Amino acid sequence: EADLQASHQALEKQISIHVADLARANDQLADKVREYDEVNATVSAIGESIPFGVWIYEKSGKVRFISKSLLDLMETDLDSAASKNWWDLLPENARAAAEAAWTKCTSTNCSWDFEFQLPKSDGTFHTVMSRGVPVKNAVGKVLYYAGVQLDVSERVRISGELKAAHENLEAQIQHRTLQLNEANHKLTQELVDRLKS
């Protein structure tokens, strides 16, 4: 009976240690989520106050205006851009998705929200968020779309790091839970064997 009581106390101690470990892991995960939310809020605020590039496009996709910063990013000039649809300025592998998303958006006159990548000279990419709204006349007819492009590469990088950290914490929690289950099973088996004895 004394051995059984000692085993039970040891089991309770191991369980409390594992529960404390899981609580710490959950707290770390909650901190990472809070950090992620704060970074997202900060990036959104900066993006709204400092546009990376401004654009005005016809519903058809023809370029009416693109700010110089965006033209520089796309490595073109306004004369060249004005003779094309805006998605023709994107890398070839992004054009079809951009055109399809634009057509779907403009057919319902919804707000525009789209992300794509533009290559940098060093072989890496800018991740660009394009956001805009339909500009309507007095009777509600859409005249064109106007919006901004924001470089959200840093947000994407941080989101990737946070996702990896979250997955790592989840794996650690699963591993510790498995260890706890195995310890519980061993102790239960030990108790059964002692009771049989």
MOJO-V682213 format. One record per residue. N is the residue number from 1. RES is the residue in one small letter. PHI is phi in degrees with one decimal (none if undefined). PSI is psi in degrees with one decimal (999 if undefined). BURIAL is b if it has 9 or more other ideal C-beta (glycine too) atoms within 8 Angstrom, else e. Layout:
n->N res->RES phi->PHI psi->PSI burial->BURIAL
n->N res->RES phi->PHI psi->PSI burial->BURIAL
//
This chain:
n->1 res->e phi->none psi->-38.9 burial->e
n->2 res->a phi->-65.6 psi->-41.9 burial->e
n->3 res->d phi->-63.3 psi->-41.5 burial->e
n->4 res->l phi->-63.1 psi->-42.3 burial->b
n->5 res->q phi->-64.9 psi->-40.5 burial->e
n->6 res->a phi->-64.8 psi->-41.4 burial->e
n->7 res->s phi->-63.0 psi->-41.4 burial->b
n->8 res->h phi->-63.5 psi->-42.5 burial->b
n->9 res->q phi->-65.4 psi->-40.2 burial->e
n->10 res->a phi->-63.3 psi->-41.2 burial->b
n->11 res->l phi->-62.6 psi->-45.2 burial->b
n->12 res->e phi->-61.7 psi->-37.8 burial->e
n->13 res->k phi->-65.0 psi->-45.7 burial->e
n->14 res->q phi->-62.4 psi->-41.1 burial->b
n->15 res->i phi->-62.6 psi->-44.5 burial->b
n->16 res->s phi->-64.7 psi->-35.1 burial->e
n->17 res->i phi->-64.5 psi->-45.8 burial->e
n->18 res->h phi->-66.4 psi->-37.7 burial->b
n->19 res->v phi->-64.6 psi->-41.3 burial->e
n->20 res->a phi->-63.7 psi->-40.7 burial->e
n->21 res->d phi->-61.3 psi->-43.9 burial->b
n->22 res->l phi->-65.5 psi->-38.7 burial->b
n->23 res->a phi->-63.9 psi->-41.7 burial->e
n->24 res->r phi->-63.2 psi->-43.1 burial->e
n->25 res->a phi->-62.9 psi->-40.1 burial->b
n->26 res->n phi->-65.4 psi->-40.0 burial->b
n->27 res->d phi->-62.5 psi->-42.2 burial->e
n->28 res->q phi->-62.8 psi->-41.9 burial->b
n->29 res->l phi->-63.6 psi->-42.4 burial->b
n->30 res->a phi->-63.1 psi->-38.9 burial->e
n->31 res->d phi->-62.4 psi->-42.7 burial->e
n->32 res->k phi->-63.6 psi->-40.4 burial->b
n->33 res->v phi->-64.1 psi->-42.5 burial->b
n->34 res->r phi->-62.1 psi->-43.1 burial->e
n->35 res->e phi->-59.6 psi->-45.2 burial->b
n->36 res->y phi->-59.2 psi->-45.9 burial->b
n->37 res->d phi->-62.9 psi->-40.8 burial->e
n->38 res->e phi->-65.5 psi->-42.5 burial->e
n->39 res->v phi->-63.6 psi->-43.2 burial->b
n->40 res->n phi->-60.5 psi->-43.6 burial->b
n->41 res->a phi->-64.8 psi->-41.6 burial->e
n->42 res->t phi->-64.3 psi->-47.7 burial->e
n->43 res->v phi->-62.0 psi->-40.0 burial->b
n->44 res->s phi->-63.6 psi->-43.7 burial->e
n->45 res->a phi->-63.8 psi->-44.5 burial->e
n->46 res->i phi->-63.4 psi->-43.9 burial->e
n->47 res->g phi->-61.0 psi->-37.4 burial->b
n->48 res->e phi->-73.5 psi->-30.2 burial->e
n->49 res->s phi->-90.6 psi->-24.1 burial->e
n->50 res->i phi->-128.7 psi->88.1 burial->e
n->51 res->p phi->-64.1 psi->140.0 burial->b
n->52 res->f phi->-76.7 psi->-32.0 burial->b
n->53 res->g phi->-169.3 psi->146.3 burial->b
n->54 res->v phi->-111.5 psi->145.0 burial->b
n->55 res->w phi->-142.9 psi->156.1 burial->b
n->56 res->i phi->-136.4 psi->121.7 burial->b
n->57 res->y phi->-124.3 psi->143.9 burial->b
n->58 res->e phi->-67.8 psi->159.8 burial->b
n->59 res->k phi->-58.0 psi->-30.0 burial->b
n->60 res->s phi->-70.8 psi->-16.1 burial->e
n->61 res->g phi->104.9 psi->-8.9 burial->b
n->62 res->k phi->-64.7 psi->142.0 burial->b
n->63 res->v phi->-80.3 psi->126.4 burial->b
n->64 res->r phi->-97.9 psi->-41.4 burial->e
n->65 res->f phi->-157.4 psi->142.7 burial->e
n->66 res->i phi->-140.6 psi->133.6 burial->b
n->67 res->s phi->-65.7 psi->157.8 burial->b
n->68 res->k phi->-60.2 psi->-39.5 burial->e
n->69 res->s phi->-60.9 psi->-37.2 burial->e
n->70 res->l phi->-74.1 psi->-40.4 burial->b
n->71 res->l phi->-59.5 psi->-42.3 burial->b
n->72 res->d phi->-61.9 psi->-42.0 burial->e
n->73 res->l phi->-62.6 psi->-38.4 burial->b
n->74 res->m phi->-86.1 psi->-0.6 burial->b
n->75 res->e phi->55.4 psi->52.5 burial->e
n->76 res->t phi->-148.0 psi->-178.8 burial->e
n->77 res->d phi->-124.5 psi->169.7 burial->e
n->78 res->l phi->-64.5 psi->-37.6 burial->b
n->79 res->d phi->-60.5 psi->-45.5 burial->e
n->80 res->s phi->-66.6 psi->-42.4 burial->e
n->81 res->a phi->-66.4 psi->-37.8 burial->b
n->82 res->a phi->-66.3 psi->-19.1 burial->b
n->83 res->s phi->-90.3 psi->5.7 burial->e
n->84 res->k phi->-129.7 psi->169.9 burial->b
n->85 res->n phi->-80.2 psi->149.1 burial->b
n->86 res->w phi->-60.6 psi->-34.4 burial->b
n->87 res->w phi->-69.8 psi->-18.5 burial->b
n->88 res->d phi->-69.3 psi->-13.9 burial->e
n->89 res->l phi->-84.2 psi->-11.1 burial->b
n->90 res->l phi->-82.9 psi->163.7 burial->b
n->91 res->p phi->-58.6 psi->148.8 burial->e
n->92 res->e phi->-54.5 psi->-38.0 burial->e
n->93 res->n phi->-71.9 psi->-9.8 burial->e
n->94 res->a phi->-105.2 psi->-10.3 burial->b
n->95 res->r phi->-65.2 psi->-47.4 burial->b
n->96 res->a phi->-62.1 psi->-44.4 burial->e
n->97 res->a phi->-65.1 psi->-40.8 burial->e
n->98 res->a phi->-65.3 psi->-45.1 burial->b
n->99 res->e phi->-63.0 psi->-43.4 burial->b
n->100 res->a phi->-63.4 psi->-43.5 burial->e
n->101 res->a phi->-65.3 psi->-40.8 burial->b
n->102 res->w phi->-63.9 psi->-45.9 burial->b
n->103 res->t phi->-60.6 psi->-43.7 burial->e
n->104 res->k phi->-64.2 psi->-43.7 burial->e
n->105 res->c phi->-64.9 psi->-49.9 burial->b
n->106 res->t phi->-70.3 psi->-23.1 burial->b
n->107 res->s phi->-70.2 psi->-22.5 burial->e
n->108 res->t phi->-112.4 psi->3.4 burial->e
n->109 res->n phi->55.6 psi->35.8 burial->e
n->110 res->c phi->-86.0 psi->172.5 burial->e
n->111 res->s phi->-71.2 psi->148.7 burial->e
n->112 res->w phi->-96.1 psi->132.4 burial->b
n->113 res->d phi->-151.7 psi->111.9 burial->e
n->114 res->f phi->-152.4 psi->143.8 burial->b
n->115 res->e phi->-120.2 psi->143.9 burial->e
n->116 res->f phi->-150.3 psi->170.5 burial->b
n->117 res->q phi->-114.7 psi->140.1 burial->b
n->118 res->l phi->-120.8 psi->132.6 burial->b
n->119 res->p phi->-72.0 psi->146.4 burial->b
n->120 res->k phi->-99.2 psi->166.2 burial->e
n->121 res->s phi->-66.6 psi->-22.5 burial->e
n->122 res->d phi->-87.5 psi->5.5 burial->e
n->123 res->g phi->94.0 psi->-10.5 burial->e
n->124 res->t phi->-87.9 psi->-175.2 burial->e
n->125 res->f phi->-130.3 psi->146.7 burial->e
n->126 res->h phi->-85.9 psi->133.4 burial->b
n->127 res->t phi->-97.0 psi->120.5 burial->b
n->128 res->v phi->-112.8 psi->127.8 burial->b
n->129 res->m phi->-99.1 psi->123.8 burial->b
n->130 res->s phi->-106.8 psi->123.8 burial->b
n->131 res->r phi->-132.1 psi->140.5 burial->b
n->132 res->g phi->-163.5 psi->174.0 burial->b
n->133 res->v phi->-138.1 psi->155.1 burial->e
n->134 res->p phi->-73.0 psi->135.8 burial->b
n->135 res->v phi->-99.4 psi->122.1 burial->b
n->136 res->k phi->-112.3 psi->155.5 burial->e
n->137 res->n phi->-86.1 psi->-174.3 burial->e
n->138 res->a phi->-62.1 psi->-27.7 burial->e
n->139 res->v phi->-96.8 psi->7.0 burial->e
n->140 res->g phi->92.0 psi->5.6 burial->e
n->141 res->k phi->-79.4 psi->134.8 burial->e
n->142 res->v phi->-74.5 psi->123.7 burial->b
n->143 res->l phi->-88.6 psi->-43.2 burial->e
n->144 res->y phi->-170.4 psi->178.0 burial->b
n->145 res->y phi->-111.2 psi->143.1 burial->b
n->146 res->a phi->-133.4 psi->143.4 burial->b
n->147 res->g phi->-170.7 psi->-166.1 burial->b
n->148 res->v phi->-129.9 psi->159.1 burial->b
n->149 res->q phi->-117.8 psi->133.1 burial->b
n->150 res->l phi->-121.6 psi->138.8 burial->b
n->151 res->d phi->-82.9 psi->108.6 burial->b
n->152 res->v phi->-110.3 psi->25.8 burial->b
n->153 res->s phi->-58.2 psi->-41.3 burial->b
n->154 res->e phi->-65.9 psi->-41.7 burial->e
n->155 res->r phi->-61.4 psi->-41.7 burial->b
n->156 res->v phi->-64.2 psi->-41.5 burial->b
n->157 res->r phi->-62.8 psi->-46.9 burial->e
n->158 res->i phi->-65.7 psi->-40.2 burial->b
n->159 res->s phi->-61.0 psi->-40.7 burial->b
n->160 res->g phi->-63.0 psi->-42.3 burial->e
n->161 res->e phi->-65.3 psi->-42.5 burial->e
n->162 res->l phi->-66.4 psi->-37.8 burial->b
n->163 res->k phi->-64.2 psi->-42.5 burial->e
n->164 res->a phi->-64.0 psi->-41.2 burial->e
n->165 res->a phi->-64.6 psi->-40.9 burial->b
n->166 res->h phi->-62.8 psi->-45.8 burial->b
n->167 res->e phi->-63.3 psi->-38.2 burial->e
n->168 res->n phi->-64.0 psi->-44.5 burial->e
n->169 res->l phi->-63.7 psi->-41.0 burial->b
n->170 res->e phi->-60.9 psi->-42.4 burial->b
n->171 res->a phi->-64.0 psi->-40.9 burial->e
n->172 res->q phi->-64.4 psi->-41.6 burial->b
n->173 res->i phi->-63.2 psi->-44.2 burial->b
n->174 res->q phi->-62.5 psi->-41.3 burial->e
n->175 res->h phi->-64.1 psi->-44.8 burial->e
n->176 res->r phi->-67.7 psi->-36.4 burial->b
n->177 res->t phi->-64.3 psi->-41.4 burial->b
n->178 res->l phi->-61.7 psi->-43.4 burial->e
n->179 res->q phi->-61.3 psi->-43.0 burial->b
n->180 res->l phi->-62.6 psi->-43.9 burial->b
n->181 res->n phi->-61.5 psi->-42.2 burial->e
n->182 res->e phi->-64.4 psi->-42.8 burial->e
n->183 res->a phi->-63.3 psi->-42.2 burial->b
n->184 res->n phi->-61.7 psi->-42.6 burial->b
n->185 res->h phi->-63.6 psi->-44.8 burial->e
n->186 res->k phi->-62.0 psi->-45.7 burial->e
n->187 res->l phi->-66.2 psi->-38.2 burial->b
n->188 res->t phi->-63.8 psi->-43.9 burial->e
n->189 res->q phi->-62.1 psi->-40.0 burial->e
n->190 res->e phi->-64.6 psi->-41.0 burial->b
n->191 res->l phi->-64.2 psi->-41.7 burial->b
n->192 res->v phi->-62.1 psi->-44.5 burial->e
n->193 res->d phi->-62.4 psi->-40.9 burial->e
n->194 res->r phi->-67.6 psi->-40.2 burial->b
n->195 res->l phi->-62.9 psi->-40.3 burial->e
n->196 res->k phi->-61.5 psi->-42.3 burial->e
n->197 res->s phi->-62.8 psi->999 burial->e
//
